[in-house]
Amino acid sequence: MTKEWKFGKQKAWLNEDNRIVYMAITGDLTVEEALRMSSIYYEIHKDIIGGGNETLLSMMVYEGKVNISNEARKALKDEMSKREEETRLKVKIAIVGATPGMRMMAKIYLKLSGQKDAGFFNTEEEAEKWLKE
């Protein structure tokens, strides 16, 4: 079973069989889309997982050229930090399809946000295997 969300040009879905949240990111990620992305994680954590201590597994798939503005990055970081304090949500993130430049930007964001459980992969299969470890 799958639950799906669409917001702007972006799409997210939860595969309830493997319990992975997939985020398909394309084009320019706006502040509004970044905030919606964050709220989806918390909606899944609260309503589907039950708000416990389980780590949320997420695969972000970059499709084509992706640009995340400084404003969107900051909004996402601030929102995730605020909600993490409220809910103790932990997310393990696999990033698929990032160019070297996107990897560099993502590494900076991950470091600033305190996100330690993240990895970069060339295929969804590699990412899924790592998420399930």
PyMOL commands that set and color helices and strands:
alter all, ss='L'
color gray80, all
select helices_A, chain A and resi 31-48+70-87+100-113+124-131
alter helices_A, ss='H'
color red, helices_A
select strands_A, chain A and resi 2-7+10-15+20-29+56-68+91-96+118-121
alter strands_A, ss='S'
color yellow, strands_A
deselect
rebuild
show_as cartoon
